[in-house]
Each structure stands twice: as structure tokens, then as C-alpha cells.
Amino acid sequence: MPEQTIPLPADVRYFTPAGPFRLECGAAIPLRIAYHTYGTFTGDNALWVCHALTANSEVADWWPHTVEAGKFLDPARWFTVCANIVGSCYGTTGPASPDPATGKPYYGAFPPVTVRDMARANLLLADHLGIAHARAVIGSSIGGFQALEMALERPGFARKLILIATAARAQPWTIAADEAQRMALEADTTFGTDSPDAGRRGMEAARAIGLLTYRGSSAYNATQQEHDDPDKTRGFRACSYQRHQGEKLSRRFDAYSYRRITEAFDSHNVGRGRGGVERALGTIGADTLVVGITSDIILPVGEQLALWRHIPHCRMELIVSDFGHDGFLVEHAKLDAILGPFIES
């Protein structure tokens, strides 16, 4: 059987909790958590970062100019932790991991996971590291989903809560976008086979679909214009960009992980089992900062306004950007100007 070829991040560490890990769906899996830390823990200086959809635990790799001197994740001041999410392919247990029943990778048989499962795994790691509370729990997109769940699963763990381009629950629009991507995966005839290369072409198409929602028209129109040849009739930059981005993801990610993580995205609803969204948000005691991005179309500003209205100790900031949902990755200078003072306060 071919070996899994997904490159793991540098300096990754692992924690294996004792016993099986029970998922919300009822299945139990042996759990291994891949994680990174930056800085030195002094007992009261932990910052917990929850990563987005296809990122990994190496924050300095995917969130540029944040884990640097003078920035909001300055390793000389803060002890930053990030765990790879359950179901991913960057070291934490997921579809490429061995199924104890067969000794072979789960592939498509890996059970469904939820954002709540991811948050509970994060808290297991926090216990292992001796972190009773975090100065701040920070998350963007599905990372924000995890941050919310961590605050609700363990009240008092997050002294401050930073929620960027995120929401209290997945709405039909985001679920539909994810389903379109899964349809692209399923259209690949190799998807469903027991192979680490299954569904690669389907994932390229899925990524191209997803990228439209992450960036939106303002970003594409600003970056993919044909300035060199305005009379062009074929071979457009936007076409090559879509193909390049699809191919790039297919080289670094697993199609079965992509399916399970997008399904986990859709599962997000902080009100599930807690009396509804508004009631759940009303119990959050952390000092909270919500950040929206003006051009975000997948998790638009209205979603952040709803968080601001219902979380008791909450303020909201807007970042003006043409880069849509991906603005949380691109607009690091604007983000640092907002997050740094809030963490310090």
C-alpha cells in the first residue's frame, strides 16, 4: 500500500491521551494530537490559537507576521499553543491514521467529527500542558467555531476570547458551499478507494469552488485583471489561478480529511443541546473581541454582529479589506493593531 505523502510541519509535537476518545457521533477512536508551542509558559501567559480549515498547528507557517517580536503572538511574551484538529492530515488522528480494527488507514471509513469534538480534544491537550486558563483563545473561521466551543465547554478557561470572521452556527449558505465542494470530490471516480491519492482531482475542483467564497469578487477583480493584454479572449489569469490553487491543495492535503472537516464545519451550532444560540452565547463570561471583514461573503459581517449582540462582555471591530474571508490571513498588520492592545488590556 502506498505511503501517505502529506508533508508534516516542522517541529511538530504529539500527545496521546489515555483510552479511546468518544466522538459526538458515538464512535470511539484512539486519539493522537499534533501540536506546536511558541515561547515559554509561565503559568499565566498562554494564548491558544485555533486554526482554520486546511491549516496545521504550525501557526508561524500559515499566519504570517504574527509569531514575531512585537506582534500579538510575540514568543518573548506569550506562550502560544495550536493543536491540529481531529480529522485533519497533519498529525492528529484522521482518515489517514490506522484503524485499530484493521491496522490499515481508515480512509473513507473514518467517523464523522464535529467542531465540539475538536474543542474537547484541545482541552485535553490543555490539561496535559498544565494550562488551567488561557490569557486568550483566538480563532478565525472554523478556528473561531472551536474557540467558541472551548469557552462554552469549559467556562473560565478563556479569560479573553477573540473571534475573527466567524459565527455562532453554520448557516445554509455556508453548508451549501461545502456541499458543492463535496459533490466535486464525489465526482472523482477515485474517491472512495483505499488510497492516499484518492480524490485528488476532485479536491482540486473542490478547492476552486471554495476559493470563490473565501475571496469573493473584490479580491479577484483586484488581483486577476489582464493588465498586460486587455483584449485577451482566452488563457485568463483567473483560470490559471484557480487551477494552481486547486493543484497546490491537492499536493498538501487529504481528500477524506477535506470531506470530514467540511462536514464538521457544517455541524457547528453553539446552541445544540444548550437551549439555543442566544442562550448559549449569553453564558460566555470571557472578555470578548469580535472582528469582522467588510468584504467577507462566506461568513459576512452580520454573523459577527449577532455574536456582538448576544455575548455579554463583547466589543466589535471591522477590518476594511478587499480580500474577503481570507482577509484574516492577508491583513495581518490591521489585525495586529486591533488584537495586540486587546490582549494586553
LUMPAMAR-801362 format. One record per residue (C-alpha): z, y, x; residue number from 1. Coordinates in nm, 4 decimals, padded with zeros to 6 digits, always signed. Example, Ala and Ser with C-alpha at 12.3 -4.5 7.8 and 13.67 -1.06 7.14 Angstrom:
! residues 2
        up     north      east    n
  +00.7800  -00.4500  +01.2300    1
  +00.7140  -00.1060  +01.3670    2
! end
This chain:
! residues 345
        up     north      east    n
  +00.0000  +00.0000  +00.0000    1
  -00.0894  +00.3440  +00.1416    2
  +00.1951  +00.5620  +00.2594    3
  +00.2917  +00.8790  +00.0759    4
  +00.1254  +01.1633  +00.2649    5
  +00.3088  +01.4660  +00.1219    6
  +00.4380  +01.6659  +00.4215    7
  +00.8143  +01.7191  +00.4063    8
  +00.9567  +02.0608  +00.5024    9
  +01.1170  +02.1110  +00.8411   10
  +01.4924  +02.0694  +00.8976   11
  +01.5491  +01.9122  +00.5578   12
  +01.8904  +01.7522  +00.4943   13
  +01.9853  +01.4842  +00.2427   14
  +02.2772  +01.3998  +00.0173   15
  +02.3046  +01.0707  -00.1723   16
  +02.5705  +01.0770  -00.4461   17
  +02.7592  +00.7541  -00.5109   18
  +02.6433  +00.5431  -00.8046   19
  +02.3475  +00.5934  -01.0396   20
  +02.2538  +00.9349  -01.1751   21
  +02.2237  +00.9341  -01.5539   22
  +01.9359  +01.1447  -01.6869   23
  +01.9315  +01.3126  -02.0277   24
  +01.6697  +01.0616  -02.1426   25
  +01.9263  +00.7834  -02.0868   26
  +01.7694  +00.6292  -01.7766   27
  +01.9760  +00.5925  -01.4599   28
  +01.8238  +00.6430  -01.1153   29
  +01.9569  +00.6228  -00.7599   30
  +01.9642  +00.9882  -00.6566   31
  +01.8902  +01.1417  -00.3197   32
  +01.8870  +01.5216  -00.2957   33
  +01.6900  +01.7045  -00.0268   34
  +01.8238  +02.0493  +00.0585   35
  +01.8258  +02.3361  +00.3075   36
  +02.1005  +02.5744  +00.4085   37
  +02.0838  +02.9039  +00.5976   38
  +02.3764  +03.0816  +00.7577   39
  +02.7421  +02.9754  +00.7843   40
  +02.9687  +02.9012  +00.4892   41
  +03.2940  +03.0990  +00.4977   42
  +03.4254  +02.9933  +00.1574   43
  +03.3151  +03.2959  -00.0451   44
  +02.9630  +03.3804  +00.0716   45
  +02.7417  +03.1159  -00.0918   46
  +02.4125  +03.2145  -00.2531   47
  +02.2414  +02.9360  -00.4462   48
  +01.8621  +02.9632  -00.4800   49
  +01.6819  +02.7514  -00.7407   50
  +01.3144  +02.7076  -00.6560   51
  +01.0095  +02.7286  -00.8804   52
  +00.7647  +02.4611  -00.9969   53
  +00.5909  +02.3215  -00.6877   54
  +00.8056  +02.4786  -00.4167   55
  +01.0563  +02.2936  -00.1997   56
  +01.4059  +02.3531  -00.0661   57
  +01.2819  +02.5497  +00.2376   58
  +01.3302  +02.8994  +00.0957   59
  +01.2160  +03.0758  +00.4123   60
  +00.8816  +02.8967  +00.3786   61
  +00.7882  +02.9775  +00.0182   62
  +00.9762  +03.3079  -00.0382   63
  +00.8564  +03.5309  +00.2471   64
  +01.0688  +03.8135  +00.3895   65
  +01.3865  +03.7116  +00.2072   66
  +01.5785  +03.4905  +00.4539   67
  +01.5728  +03.7635  +00.7188   68
  +01.8110  +04.0113  +00.8765   69
  +01.8813  +04.2982  +00.6381   70
  +01.7245  +04.1219  +00.3379   71
  +01.9062  +03.9918  +00.0318   72
  +01.9331  +03.6386  +00.1790   73
  +02.0368  +03.7626  +00.5236   74
  +02.1622  +03.4479  +00.7051   75
  +02.4021  +03.6550  +00.9159   76
  +02.5942  +03.7463  +00.5983   77
  +02.5257  +03.4797  +00.3377   78
  +02.5259  +03.1022  +00.3211   79
  +02.2112  +03.0245  +00.1215   80
  +02.1571  +02.6806  -00.0311   81
  +01.8466  +02.5470  -00.2028   82
  +01.8025  +02.1907  -00.3334   83
  +01.4696  +02.0288  -00.4070   84
  +01.4540  +01.9455  -00.7782   85
  +01.4770  +01.5973  -00.9275   86
  +01.1267  +01.4640  -00.9912   87
  +00.9653  +01.6538  -00.7055   88
  +00.7951  +01.5067  -00.3999   89
  +00.9712  +01.6988  -00.1226   90
  +01.2552  +01.4600  -00.0504   91
  +01.4573  +01.4483  -00.3708   92
  +01.4181  +01.1367  -00.5861   93
  +01.0906  +01.1443  -00.7777   94
  +00.7849  +00.9357  -00.8680   95
  +00.7081  +00.8554  -00.5021   96
  +01.0597  +00.7166  -00.4485   97
  +01.1224  +00.3398  -00.4555   98
  +01.2133  +00.1915  -00.7917   99
  +01.5132  -00.0372  -00.7238  100
  +01.3783  -00.2826  -00.9822  101
  +01.0588  -00.3440  -00.7850  102
  +01.1109  -00.2000  -00.4379  103
  +00.7844  -00.0103  -00.4834  104
  +00.7300  +00.3578  -00.5729  105
  +00.7873  +00.4484  -00.9369  106
  +00.4580  +00.6384  -00.9680  107
  +00.3903  +00.6801  -01.3416  108
  +00.6992  +00.4800  -01.4390  109
  +00.9386  +00.7474  -01.3143  110
  +01.1505  +00.8502  -01.6172  111
  +01.1299  +01.1952  -01.7789  112
  +01.3666  +01.4586  -01.6435  113
  +01.4913  +01.7873  -01.7856  114
  +01.5980  +02.1178  -01.6367  115
  +01.9540  +02.0246  -01.7292  116
  +01.9212  +01.7122  -01.5104  117
  +01.8107  +01.9353  -01.2240  118
  +02.1073  +02.1695  -01.2713  119
  +02.3548  +01.8811  -01.2776  120
  +02.2090  +01.7474  -00.9524  121
  +02.2519  +02.0927  -00.7974  122
  +02.6173  +02.0952  -00.8974  123
  +02.6717  +01.7522  -00.7431  124
  +02.5401  +01.8937  -00.4167  125
  +02.7648  +02.1992  -00.4515  126
  +03.0654  +01.9683  -00.4793  127
  +02.9521  +01.7763  -00.1728  128
  +02.9225  +02.1011  +00.0251  129
  +03.2634  +02.2201  -00.0914  130
  +03.1255  +02.5196  -00.2824  131
  +03.3647  +02.5868  -00.5708  132
  +03.1787  +02.9004  -00.6731  133
  +02.8709  +03.0921  -00.5606  134
  +02.8607  +03.4641  -00.4987  135
  +02.5274  +03.4488  -00.6832  136
  +02.2967  +03.1877  -00.8338  137
  +01.9370  +03.3085  -00.8099  138
  +01.6289  +03.1669  -00.9793  139
  +01.2733  +03.2637  -01.0671  140
  +01.0578  +03.0922  -01.3322  141
  +01.1812  +02.7314  -01.3699  142
  +01.4303  +02.8247  -01.0990  143
  +01.5728  +03.0750  -01.3477  144
  +01.5923  +02.7943  -01.6042  145
  +01.8051  +02.5971  -01.3565  146
  +02.0233  +02.8990  -01.2774  147
  +02.0982  +02.9468  -01.6477  148
  +02.1827  +02.5798  -01.6890  149
  +02.4119  +02.5847  -01.3852  150
  +02.6009  +02.8809  -01.5303  151
  +02.6368  +02.7049  -01.8655  152
  +02.7151  +02.3581  -01.7310  153
  +02.9924  +02.4910  -01.5082  154
  +03.1338  +02.8240  -01.6294  155
  +03.2765  +03.0237  -01.3418  156
  +03.0568  +02.8644  -01.0754  157
  +02.8255  +03.1662  -01.0623  158
  +03.0110  +03.4921  -01.0015  159
  +02.6747  +03.6677  -01.0318  160
  +02.3596  +03.5392  -01.1986  161
  +02.0129  +03.6639  -01.1027  162
  +01.7318  +03.5650  -01.3394  163
  +01.3783  +03.6630  -01.2369  164
  +01.0649  +03.6194  -01.4519  165
  +01.2358  +03.3551  -01.6635  166
  +01.3551  +03.2767  -02.0162  167
  +01.6218  +03.1079  -02.2266  168
  +01.3792  +02.8447  -02.3549  169
  +01.0191  +02.7340  -02.3188  170
  +00.8014  +02.8829  -02.5906  171
  +00.4910  +02.7229  -02.7498  172
  +00.2629  +02.9386  -02.5320  173
  +00.4086  +02.8048  -02.2072  174
  +00.4220  +02.4492  -02.3415  175
  +00.0548  +02.4706  -02.4428  176
  -00.0413  +02.5921  -02.0948  177
  +00.1456  +02.2988  -01.9411  178
  -00.0139  +02.0508  -02.1803  179
  -00.3611  +02.1780  -02.0860  180
  -00.2753  +02.1033  -01.7244  181
  -00.1523  +01.7535  -01.8087  182
  -00.4761  +01.6922  -02.0023  183
  -00.6639  +01.7767  -01.6827  184
  -00.4503  +01.5226  -01.4945  185
  -00.5188  +01.2550  -01.7550  186
  -00.8940  +01.3213  -01.7433  187
  -00.8906  +01.1972  -01.3825  188
  -00.9588  +00.8229  -01.4091  189
  -00.7374  +00.7541  -01.1061  190
  -00.4329  +00.8981  -01.2802  191
  -00.2205  +00.6045  -01.3930  192
  -00.2950  +00.3873  -01.0915  193
  -00.0208  +00.2900  -00.8482  194
  -00.1388  +00.5015  -00.5587  195
  -00.0062  +00.8101  -00.3795  196
  -00.3541  +00.9608  -00.4175  197
  -00.3731  +00.9086  -00.7941  198
  -00.4866  +01.2063  -00.9995  199
  -00.5778  +01.4309  -00.7066  200
  -00.8939  +01.5747  -00.8622  201
  -00.7176  +01.6146  -01.1940  202
  -00.4402  +01.8044  -01.0220  203
  -00.6943  +02.0405  -00.8668  204
  -00.8185  +02.1274  -01.2158  205
  -00.4632  +02.1499  -01.3482  206
  -00.3670  +02.3944  -01.0756  207
  -00.6710  +02.6097  -01.1500  208
  -00.5642  +02.6262  -01.5152  209
  -00.2052  +02.7074  -01.4265  210
  -00.3028  +02.9768  -01.1799  211
  -00.4730  +03.1746  -01.4565  212
  -00.1379  +03.2079  -01.6317  213
  +00.0572  +03.2780  -01.3119  214
  -00.1680  +03.5669  -01.2093  215
  -00.3484  +03.6993  -01.5178  216
  -00.6464  +03.9336  -01.5397  217
  -00.4916  +04.2244  -01.3489  218
  -00.4374  +04.0181  -01.0341  219
  -00.7795  +03.8529  -01.0435  220
  -00.9594  +04.1787  -01.1110  221
  -00.7752  +04.3444  -00.8232  222
  -00.8324  +04.0714  -00.5637  223
  -01.1531  +03.8854  -00.6506  224
  -01.4084  +04.1618  -00.7013  225
  -01.7550  +04.1265  -00.5435  226
  -01.7358  +04.4458  -00.3397  227
  -01.9879  +04.3187  -00.0845  228
  -02.2541  +04.2283  -00.3429  229
  -02.2102  +04.3787  -00.6915  230
  -02.5450  +04.2278  -00.8023  231
  -02.4452  +03.8674  -00.7315  232
  -02.5349  +03.6120  -01.0021  233
  -02.3628  +03.3008  -00.8664  234
  -02.1189  +03.1834  -00.5993  235
  -01.8470  +03.4237  -00.7103  236
  -01.5270  +03.4755  -00.5112  237
  -01.3201  +03.3914  -00.8183  238
  -01.4867  +03.0486  -00.8340  239
  -01.4194  +02.9642  -00.4712  240
  -01.0641  +03.0927  -00.5071  241
  -00.9934  +02.8571  -00.7976  242
  -01.1323  +02.5586  -00.6092  243
  -00.9472  +02.6497  -00.2899  244
  -00.6142  +02.6816  -00.4688  245
  -00.6646  +02.3522  -00.6508  246
  -00.7535  +02.1679  -00.3319  247
  -00.4609  +02.3248  -00.1462  248
  -00.2091  +02.1986  -00.4019  249
  -00.3652  +01.8515  -00.4127  250
  -00.3076  +01.8184  -00.0377  251
  +00.0631  +01.9006  -00.0625  252
  +00.1828  +01.7723  -00.3999  253
  +00.2001  +01.4569  -00.6080  254
  +00.0241  +01.4290  -00.9444  255
  +00.3015  +01.2223  -01.1036  256
  +00.5590  +01.4795  -00.9914  257
  +00.3381  +01.7528  -01.1348  258
  +00.3393  +01.5813  -01.4739  259
  +00.7147  +01.5218  -01.4802  260
  +00.8043  +01.8729  -01.3613  261
  +00.5789  +02.0462  -01.6142  262
  +00.7383  +01.8270  -01.8828  263
  +01.0800  +01.9351  -01.7547  264
  +00.9661  +02.2977  -01.7838  265
  +00.8818  +02.2337  -02.1486  266
  +01.2248  +02.0742  -02.2093  267
  +01.4074  +02.3972  -02.1298  268
  +01.6279  +02.5237  -02.4117  269
  +01.9759  +02.6511  -02.3266  270
  +02.0701  +02.6259  -02.6944  271
  +02.0137  +02.2495  -02.7130  272
  +02.3492  +02.0939  -02.8000  273
  +02.5231  +02.4316  -02.7648  274
  +02.4768  +02.5802  -03.1112  275
  +02.1529  +02.7653  -03.0416  276
  +02.0187  +03.0031  -02.7775  277
  +02.2081  +03.3175  -02.8767  278
  +02.5404  +03.1366  -02.8959  279
  +02.4855  +02.9715  -02.5571  280
  +02.3859  +03.2953  -02.3840  281
  +02.6878  +03.4678  -02.5343  282
  +02.9198  +03.2361  -02.3416  283
  +02.7890  +03.3367  -01.9975  284
  +03.0645  +03.5198  -01.8135  285
  +02.8797  +03.5941  -01.4894  286
  +02.7747  +03.9462  -01.3999  287
  +02.4029  +03.9068  -01.4667  288
  +02.0874  +04.0790  -01.3464  289
  +01.7600  +04.0068  -01.5262  290
  +01.4325  +04.1078  -01.3601  291
  +01.1000  +04.1173  -01.5420  292
  +00.7475  +04.1721  -01.4080  293
  +00.5322  +04.4060  -01.6130  294
  +00.2086  +04.2016  -01.5919  295
  +00.3653  +03.8562  -01.6391  296
  +00.1805  +03.6703  -01.9154  297
  +00.3378  +03.3230  -01.8879  298
  +00.6999  +03.4443  -01.9183  299
  +00.6460  +03.8014  -02.0377  300
  +00.8987  +04.0833  -02.0358  301
  +01.0009  +04.0110  -02.3950  302
  +01.1623  +03.6894  -02.2724  303
  +01.3756  +03.8828  -02.0243  304
  +01.4671  +04.1406  -02.2888  305
  +01.6023  +03.8560  -02.5034  306
  +01.8240  +03.7460  -02.2133  307
  +01.9444  +04.1037  -02.1625  308
  +02.0310  +04.1427  -02.5310  309
  +02.2407  +03.8270  -02.5562  310
  +02.4130  +03.7814  -02.2183  311
  +02.7370  +03.9862  -02.2350  312
  +02.7564  +04.1393  -01.8853  313
  +02.3912  +04.1988  -01.8139  314
  +02.1595  +04.4644  -01.6757  315
  +01.7806  +04.4537  -01.6576  316
  +01.5239  +04.5832  -01.4125  317
  +01.1445  +04.5868  -01.4252  318
  +00.9060  +04.5425  -01.1337  319
  +00.5709  +04.7124  -01.1834  320
  +00.3102  +04.4775  -01.0393  321
  -00.0490  +04.3643  -01.0911  322
  +00.0321  +04.0120  -00.9685  323
  +00.1654  +03.8680  -01.2926  324
  +00.4234  +03.5906  -01.2851  325
  +00.3587  +03.5404  -00.9136  326
  +00.4882  +03.8921  -00.8571  327
  +00.8279  +03.7404  -00.7746  328
  +00.6651  +03.5907  -00.4636  329
  +00.4436  +03.8862  -00.3753  330
  +00.6652  +04.1888  -00.4466  331
  +00.9440  +04.0916  -00.2076  332
  +01.0121  +04.4498  -00.0956  333
  +01.0656  +04.5703  -00.4538  334
  +01.2755  +04.2650  -00.5276  335
  +01.4907  +04.3169  -00.2199  336
  +01.5609  +04.6767  -00.3218  337
  +01.6969  +04.5521  -00.6550  338
  +01.8728  +04.2289  -00.5541  339
  +02.0386  +04.3446  -00.2326  340
  +02.2611  +04.6122  -00.3910  341
  +02.3430  +04.3867  -00.6877  342
  +02.4655  +04.1034  -00.4634  343
  +02.6663  +04.3488  -00.2539  344
  +02.8234  +04.5277  -00.5506  345
! end
